[in-house]
């Protein structure tokens, strides 16, 4: 059976929690690691400790909420890289200025000032710039992953909606098809047995109640589906000639097993339509059984195929309709085979519940 897709709000909430926890750990580290020499953690020392993480956060979220959407996803790659160069240079400059403004730690001794060599300064800047570029890259990776999740969730929701609409359309084809066949049977009774025709109309009302109302649910208990099938077979049996033998073997170990409704009716309709001759001996052998988690429907019948002039019900859509419904409802969880074997026609449908 099809499974529900993951909706976006839980995923979004989980992403927010991950952001909060990650930054919380980063901003909490200064309370546990104070360097080689113990220092008193005051306001200035804490601000000095978290200045770099704050700059990381700034670069991360400017990319996450602004630059990736505006430039990278819009194919303005050169603007994205130029904006990041300016952003990273501004972040490094701000951190440097703030470190100069803040008072030094209490146990910090101002060493003799030595002018750095140009190469050392360039190396220091490149190392910091590389770290900030990694932060920007992490932002891009997380943003693209998040967009992929959004796109995949939307795609699955659209696919689910399309499948539901297609299933509804297939059911709308099945209902008039089923009604047409049953009314044909009742019509044939009126001419020679009006009393039995009246009983058949009453039985038909019960079948239609199931088809129109209960079968609108995605799944029904196996017991109700089997009861519907038994009633349908009895309704079809009342107009059969004596030389037609119909045998049914219908049982279920767990009658509450959920099953998609109206999956077997097309096979049974075809068996009555193409397996019965009014002049030659005919038979229909219907078996529905439950084997563990499998539900097996097997039908053997004599084969007297109707051509398009003899069959006006449009039953040709039945097997194609059923095949498509099985693909949507039980993907990779069903076996469906049918075909002629000698003088018989055999249908086998196995469902993995």
C-alpha positions as semicolon CSV with decimal commas, in nm:
position;residue;x (nm);y (nm);z (nm)
1;X;0,000;0,000;0,000
2;X;0,110;0,354;-0,049
3;X;0,267;0,517;0,251
4;X;0,214;0,875;0,370
5;X;0,487;1,119;0,286
6;X;0,679;1,319;0,543
7;X;0,531;1,664;0,575
8;X;0,738;1,979;0,582
9;X;0,658;2,133;0,926
10;X;0,819;1,855;1,139
11;X;1,128;1,868;0,918
12;X;1,144;2,247;0,949
13;X;1,108;2,229;1,326
14;X;1,385;1,970;1,350
15;X;1,615;2,196;1,142
16;X;1,555;2,488;1,381
17;X;1,640;2,268;1,679
18;X;1,965;2,158;1,515
19;X;2,064;2,522;1,453
20;X;1,989;2,621;1,812
21;X;2,179;2,326;1,961
22;X;2,484;2,375;1,735
23;X;2,520;2,747;1,811
24;X;2,442;2,689;2,178
25;X;2,734;2,445;2,204
26;X;2,964;2,685;2,020
27;X;2,876;2,982;2,244
28;X;2,899;2,768;2,557
29;X;3,255;2,647;2,493
30;X;3,424;2,954;2,655
31;X;3,282;2,850;2,992
32;X;3,461;2,514;2,972
33;X;3,783;2,596;2,786
34;X;3,970;2,907;2,894
35;X;4,314;2,837;2,747
36;X;4,642;2,728;2,898
37;X;4,614;2,964;3,197
38;X;4,296;2,991;3,404
39;X;4,114;3,321;3,354
40;X;3,823;3,483;3,528
41;X;3,524;3,471;3,293
42;X;3,389;3,825;3,293
43;X;3,183;4,013;3,034
44;X;3,484;4,138;2,836
45;X;3,654;3,801;2,830
46;X;3,333;3,631;2,713
47;X;3,276;3,891;2,440
48;X;3,634;3,840;2,325
49;X;3,578;3,461;2,323
50;X;3,256;3,470;2,122
51;X;3,351;3,742;1,875
52;X;3,477;3,493;1,619
53;X;3,174;3,259;1,658
54;X;2,945;3,561;1,612
55;X;3,128;3,649;1,292
56;X;3,088;3,287;1,180
57;X;2,715;3,311;1,250
58;X;2,693;3,637;1,054
59;X;2,866;3,490;0,747
60;X;2,662;3,170;0,774
61;X;2,319;3,330;0,788
62;X;2,386;3,606;0,535
63;X;2,461;3,325;0,291
64;X;2,178;3,103;0,412
65;X;1,899;3,360;0,396
66;X;2,023;3,605;0,133
67;X;2,317;3,532;-0,095
68;X;2,238;3,169;-0,187
69;X;1,880;3,251;-0,288
70;X;1,955;3,582;-0,455
71;X;2,267;3,491;-0,650
72;X;2,364;3,122;-0,643
73;X;2,018;2,980;-0,718
74;X;1,962;3,258;-0,973
75;X;2,274;3,156;-1,169
76;X;2,467;3,474;-1,077
77;X;2,767;3,277;-0,956
78;X;3,019;3,558;-0,997
79;X;2,802;3,790;-0,785
80;X;2,778;3,521;-0,520
81;X;3,156;3,481;-0,496
82;X;3,219;3,857;-0,508
83;X;2,963;3,914;-0,232
84;X;3,130;3,648;-0,018
85;X;3,474;3,802;-0,069
86;X;3,341;4,138;0,052
87;X;3,146;3,974;0,335
88;X;3,443;3,770;0,461
89;X;3,683;4,066;0,438
90;X;3,435;4,280;0,634
91;X;3,393;4,008;0,898
92;X;3,771;3,969;0,945
93;X;3,815;4,347;0,966
94;X;3,535;4,386;1,222
95;X;3,679;4,107;1,439
96;X;4,024;4,267;1,425
97;X;3,889;4,612;1,520
98;X;3,676;4,471;1,801
99;X;3,972;4,282;1,946
100;X;4,170;4,609;1,949
101;X;3,884;4,795;2,119
102;X;3,817;4,539;2,393
103;X;4,045;4,551;2,703
104;X;4,297;4,265;2,713
105;X;4,259;3,981;2,966
106;X;4,382;4,051;3,321
107;X;4,677;3,810;3,303
108;X;4,778;3,923;2,956
109;X;5,120;4,092;2,940
110;X;5,178;4,321;2,646
111;X;5,486;4,183;2,471
112;X;5,724;4,405;2,285
113;X;5,568;4,516;1,962
114;X;5,732;4,364;1,658
115;X;5,622;4,453;1,310
116;X;5,500;4,146;1,133
117;X;5,653;4,052;0,811
118;X;5,430;4,098;0,505
119;X;5,434;3,726;0,432
120;X;5,327;3,643;0,787
121;X;5,039;3,891;0,768
122;X;4,924;3,754;0,434
123;X;4,943;3,398;0,567
124;X;4,743;3,494;0,878
125;X;4,476;3,658;0,659
126;X;4,457;3,361;0,423
127;X;4,414;3,112;0,709
128;X;4,126;3,315;0,853
129;X;3,975;3,370;0,510
130;X;3,986;2,994;0,446
131;X;3,799;2,927;0,771
132;X;3,531;3,180;0,678
133;X;3,501;3,031;0,330
134;X;3,445;2,689;0,490
135;X;3,168;2,843;0,700
136;X;3,014;2,993;0,384
137;X;3,047;2,657;0,209
138;X;2,877;2,482;0,500
139;X;2,593;2,732;0,473
140;X;2,555;2,659;0,102
141;X;2,559;2,282;0,163
142;X;2,294;2,301;0,436
143;X;2,080;2,539;0,231
144;X;2,092;2,316;-0,076
145;X;2,011;2,010;0,136
146;X;1,716;2,193;0,289
147;X;1,590;2,304;-0,055
148;X;1,625;1,944;-0,175
149;X;1,411;1,825;0,117
150;X;1,149;2,090;0,035
151;X;1,149;1,997;-0,334
152;X;1,133;1,624;-0,261
153;X;0,850;1,672;-0,011
154;X;0,654;1,882;-0,260
155;X;0,718;1,627;-0,534
156;X;0,594;1,343;-0,315
157;X;0,284;1,537;-0,215
158;X;0,209;1,612;-0,580
159;X;0,269;1,248;-0,672
160;X;0,039;1,136;-0,392
161;X;-0,232;1,380;-0,504
162;X;-0,196;1,265;-0,864
163;X;-0,218;0,899;-0,760
164;X;-0,527;0,967;-0,547
165;X;-0,692;1,153;-0,835
166;X;-0,610;0,866;-1,073
167;X;-0,747;0,609;-0,829
168;X;-1,066;0,809;-0,796
169;X;-1,096;0,819;-1,174
170;X;-1,043;0,443;-1,197
171;X;-1,313;0,388;-0,935
172;X;-1,550;0,615;-1,125
173;X;-1,497;0,389;-1,428
174;X;-1,552;0,074;-1,222
175;X;-1,881;0,174;-1,057
176;X;-2,091;0,225;-1,374
177;X;-1,923;-0,081;-1,529
178;X;-2,027;-0,295;-1,233
179;X;-2,379;-0,146;-1,235
180;X;-2,421;-0,204;-1,609
181;X;-2,334;-0,574;-1,582
182;X;-2,562;-0,630;-1,284
183;X;-2,858;-0,450;-1,440
184;X;-2,818;-0,667;-1,750
185;X;-2,858;-0,974;-1,531
186;X;-3,169;-0,837;-1,362
187;X;-3,318;-0,735;-1,697
188;X;-3,284;-1,092;-1,822
189;X;-3,474;-1,218;-1,516
190;X;-3,778;-0,994;-1,565
191;X;-3,904;-1,181;-1,870
192;X;-3,925;-1,526;-1,708
193;X;-3,917;-1,468;-1,329
194;X;-4,045;-1,130;-1,205
195;X;-4,035;-1,246;-0,842
196;X;-3,669;-1,338;-0,862
197;X;-3,601;-1,011;-1,042
198;X;-3,753;-0,823;-0,746
199;X;-3,527;-1,011;-0,507
200;X;-3,232;-0,934;-0,729
201;X;-3,312;-0,562;-0,718
202;X;-3,311;-0,580;-0,338
203;X;-2,976;-0,761;-0,342
204;X;-2,843;-0,506;-0,588
205;X;-2,932;-0,221;-0,350
206;X;-2,708;-0,377;-0,085
207;X;-2,425;-0,417;-0,332
208;X;-2,458;-0,059;-0,451
209;X;-2,450;0,067;-0,093
210;X;-2,112;-0,100;-0,054
211;X;-1,984;0,019;-0,392
212;X;-2,097;0,380;-0,351
213;X;-2,031;0,438;0,018
214;X;-1,810;0,185;0,197
215;X;-1,572;0,140;-0,094
216;X;-1,498;0,513;-0,094
217;X;-1,259;0,444;0,195
218;X;-0,891;0,370;0,114
219;X;-0,919;0,031;0,284
220;X;-1,198;-0,186;0,422
221;X;-1,195;-0,494;0,647
222;X;-1,144;-0,813;0,449
223;X;-1,470;-0,951;0,590
224;X;-1,678;-0,679;0,419
225;X;-1,504;-0,726;0,086
226;X;-1,559;-1,102;0,098
227;X;-1,926;-1,055;0,194
228;X;-1,970;-0,822;-0,104
229;X;-1,815;-1,083;-0,335
230;X;-2,036;-1,362;-0,200
231;X;-2,349;-1,149;-0,249
232;X;-2,242;-1,062;-0,600
233;X;-2,180;-1,427;-0,691
234;X;-2,524;-1,523;-0,558
235;X;-2,682;-1,244;-0,760
236;X;-2,509;-1,367;-1,075
237;X;-2,591;-1,731;-1,001
238;X;-2,970;-1,691;-1,009
239;X;-2,991;-1,653;-1,387
240;X;-2,740;-1,921;-1,484
241;X;-2,856;-2,231;-1,672
242;X;-2,828;-2,568;-1,500
243;X;-2,532;-2,680;-1,708
244;X;-2,315;-2,402;-1,557
245;X;-2,137;-2,509;-1,238
246;X;-2,021;-2,234;-1,000
247;X;-1,811;-2,327;-0,698
248;X;-1,675;-2,083;-0,441
249;X;-1,417;-2,133;-0,167
250;X;-1,391;-1,809;0,028
251;X;-1,224;-1,791;0,369
252;X;-1,015;-1,557;0,582
253;X;-0,804;-1,623;0,890
254;X;-0,814;-1,260;1,003
255;X;-1,134;-1,092;0,891
256;X;-1,015;-0,748;1,005
257;X;-0,720;-0,746;0,765
258;X;-0,732;-0,415;0,574
259;X;-0,761;-0,439;0,199
260;X;-0,827;-0,194;-0,082
261;X;-1,191;-0,237;-0,193
262;X;-1,319;-0,371;-0,524
263;X;-0,998;-0,535;-0,641
264;X;-1,146;-0,878;-0,714
265;X;-1,475;-0,777;-0,873
266;X;-1,330;-0,717;-1,221
267;X;-1,187;-1,070;-1,228
268;X;-1,517;-1,221;-1,114
269;X;-1,716;-1,017;-1,367
270;X;-1,490;-1,137;-1,647
271;X;-1,528;-1,497;-1,531
272;X;-1,909;-1,478;-1,549
273;X;-1,906;-1,287;-1,877
274;X;-1,651;-1,495;-2,069
275;X;-1,673;-1,825;-1,881
276;X;-2,041;-1,904;-1,935
277;X;-2,200;-2,055;-2,242
278;X;-2,577;-2,089;-2,271
279;X;-2,545;-2,402;-2,485
280;X;-2,233;-2,585;-2,366
281;X;-2,119;-2,713;-2,024
282;X;-1,941;-2,434;-1,836
283;X;-1,780;-2,385;-1,500
284;X;-1,643;-2,114;-1,272
285;X;-1,421;-2,203;-0,977
286;X;-1,353;-1,910;-0,745
287;X;-1,109;-1,937;-0,453
288;X;-1,013;-1,657;-0,213
289;X;-0,797;-1,751;0,081
290;X;-0,562;-1,591;0,330
291;X;-0,214;-1,736;0,376
292;X;-0,032;-1,554;0,654
293;X;0,007;-1,197;0,533
294;X;-0,095;-1,288;0,177
295;X;-0,444;-1,271;0,029
296;X;-0,480;-1,498;-0,273
297;X;-0,758;-1,485;-0,531
298;X;-0,757;-1,763;-0,791
299;X;-1,023;-1,809;-1,060
300;X;-1,050;-2,094;-1,310
301;X;-1,328;-2,084;-1,565
302;X;-1,424;-2,228;-1,900
303;X;-1,349;-1,989;-2,182
304;X;-1,607;-1,863;-2,427
305;X;-1,475;-1,519;-2,520
306;X;-1,726;-1,259;-2,634
307;X;-1,647;-1,040;-2,930
308;X;-1,723;-0,670;-2,944
309;X;-2,065;-0,733;-3,101
310;X;-2,167;-0,976;-2,827
311;X;-2,030;-0,774;-2,534
312;X;-2,170;-0,422;-2,501
313;X;-2,069;-0,368;-2,138
314;X;-1,722;-0,238;-2,201
315;X;-1,565;-0,508;-1,987
316;X;-1,239;-0,472;-2,177
317;X;-1,137;-0,194;-1,940
318;X;-1,157;-0,429;-1,639
319;X;-0,815;-0,593;-1,641
320;X;-0,630;-0,276;-1,748
321;X;-0,812;-0,084;-1,478
322;X;-0,720;-0,344;-1,216
323;X;-0,355;-0,356;-1,325
324;X;-0,321;0,019;-1,287
325;X;-0,492;0,021;-0,946
326;X;-0,257;-0,251;-0,824
327;X;0,045;-0,051;-0,938
328;X;-0,078;0,248;-0,736
329;X;-0,206;0,066;-0,428
330;X;0,033;-0,228;-0,393
331;X;0,358;-0,134;-0,570
332;X;0,598;-0,430;-0,552
333;X;0,355;-0,604;-0,314
334;X;0,135;-0,797;-0,555
335;X;0,140;-1,070;-0,818
336;X;-0,115;-1,053;-1,097
337;X;-0,124;-1,305;-1,381
338;X;-0,398;-1,406;-1,620
339;X;-0,436;-1,589;-1,948
340;X;-0,576;-1,886;-2,135
341;X;-0,447;-2,237;-2,062
342;X;-0,604;-2,496;-2,287
343;X;-0,981;-2,465;-2,261
344;X;-0,956;-2,273;-1,934
345;X;-0,891;-1,914;-1,845
346;X;-0,694;-1,864;-1,522
347;X;-0,653;-1,549;-1,313
348;X;-0,427;-1,528;-1,010
349;X;-0,398;-1,226;-0,784
350;X;-0,181;-1,227;-0,470
351;X;-0,167;-0,929;-0,234
352;X;0,089;-0,876;0,039
353;X;-0,104;-0,705;0,318
